[in-house]
């Protein structure tokens, strides 16, 4: 799996500060290490983080270790990718559809 220096890991502990209080749109990938479709999404998110880094923050949240936030946002299927603006979910995609994810980012940045 490729790793972008522009994709950060988020946890229950820093979610509010880094996502809800962010000064620009934030993409959060709710994923788990055992999830094969989640691994398919990783390169797409790396590309988005590298291309849109000045316009959007990109975070990955492991739902197994951060169940509080996952539960709060009703994450039932992964990968779930959400975009937050001003502390509110404005868009989301469930599944590993690269075209949908890129369209969602373009629409919200």
Phi, psi and omega per residue, in radians:
X1 nan 2.309 3.121
X2 -1.358 2.709 3.135
X3 -2.263 2.159 3.069
X4 -1.602 2.460 3.068
X5 -1.207 -0.204 -3.122
X6 -1.680 0.022 3.069
X7 -1.859 2.139 -3.113
X8 -1.930 2.776 3.086
X9 -1.610 2.371 3.134
X10 -2.070 2.613 3.141
X11 -2.270 2.981 3.045
X12 -0.938 -0.687 -3.049
X13 -1.144 -0.624 -3.089
X14 -1.948 0.139 -3.103
X15 -1.035 -0.869 -3.085
X16 -1.046 -0.838 -3.095
X17 -1.158 -0.823 -3.018
X18 -1.461 -0.464 -3.094
X19 -1.870 -1.014 -3.015
X20 -1.222 -0.487 -3.132
X21 -1.819 0.239 -3.092
X22 -1.152 2.642 -3.116
X23 -1.549 0.029 3.082
X24 -2.620 2.988 3.129
X25 -0.980 2.601 -3.127
X26 -2.261 2.254 3.033
X27 -1.741 2.243 3.086
X28 -2.105 2.177 3.067
X29 -1.713 1.910 3.050
X30 -1.509 2.062 -2.980
X31 -2.543 3.120 3.016
X32 -2.611 2.625 -3.075
X33 -1.075 -0.546 -3.086
X34 -1.436 -0.087 -3.018
X35 -1.570 1.901 -3.123
X36 -1.068 -0.804 3.096
X37 -1.053 -0.534 3.108
X38 -1.100 -0.667 3.119
X39 -1.188 -0.517 3.084
X40 -1.203 -0.547 -3.119
X41 -1.336 -0.494 -3.028
X42 -0.889 -0.846 3.136
X43 -1.117 -0.556 3.104
X44 -1.147 -0.746 3.131
X45 -1.189 -0.650 3.067
X46 -1.050 -0.772 3.138
X47 -1.103 -0.761 3.118
X48 -1.098 -0.795 -3.137
X49 -1.067 -0.704 -3.133
X50 -1.258 -0.636 -3.087
X51 -1.438 -0.638 -3.037
X52 -1.958 0.283 -3.025
X53 -0.897 -0.564 -3.141
X54 -1.419 -0.267 -3.072
X55 -1.840 -0.421 -3.042
X56 -2.568 2.488 3.026
X57 -1.629 2.483 -3.130
X58 -2.125 2.185 -3.139
X59 -2.227 2.660 3.013
X60 -2.033 2.357 3.085
X61 -2.194 2.071 3.094
X62 -1.324 1.970 -3.066
X63 -1.170 -0.430 3.137
X64 -1.195 -0.611 -3.112
X65 -1.709 -0.065 -3.064
X66 -2.409 1.025 -3.014
X67 -1.217 -0.433 -3.114
X68 -1.063 -0.893 -3.126
X69 -1.200 -0.750 3.123
X70 -1.018 -0.742 3.118
X71 -1.156 -0.766 -3.118
X72 -1.003 -0.649 -3.105
X73 -1.722 0.197 3.017
X74 1.160 0.605 -3.134
X75 -1.269 1.980 -3.130
X76 -2.038 -0.415 3.109
X77 -2.262 2.501 3.075
X78 -2.231 2.630 0.015
X79 -1.297 2.473 2.935
X80 -2.065 2.212 3.135
X81 -1.992 2.163 -3.136
X82 -2.105 2.570 3.004
X83 -1.979 2.255 3.115
X84 -1.916 2.422 2.989
X85 -2.331 2.252 3.136
X86 0.909 0.684 3.061
X87 1.403 0.127 -3.078
X88 -2.166 2.465 3.042
X89 -1.229 2.151 -3.140
X90 -1.926 -0.268 -3.138
X91 -2.875 2.747 3.073
X92 -2.768 2.698 3.053
X93 -2.319 2.348 3.046
X94 -1.937 2.180 -3.126
X95 1.950 3.102 -2.998
X96 -1.829 0.872 -3.140
X97 -1.680 1.777 -3.050
X98 -1.022 -0.734 -3.112
X99 -1.105 -0.746 3.125
X100 -1.110 -0.728 -3.134
X101 -1.105 -0.806 -3.135
X102 -1.118 -0.710 3.115
X103 -1.098 -0.741 3.124
X104 -1.058 -0.758 3.134
X105 -1.131 -0.809 -3.138
X106 -1.050 -0.680 -3.127
X107 -1.186 -0.486 -3.009
X108 -1.939 0.204 3.096
X109 -2.047 nan nan
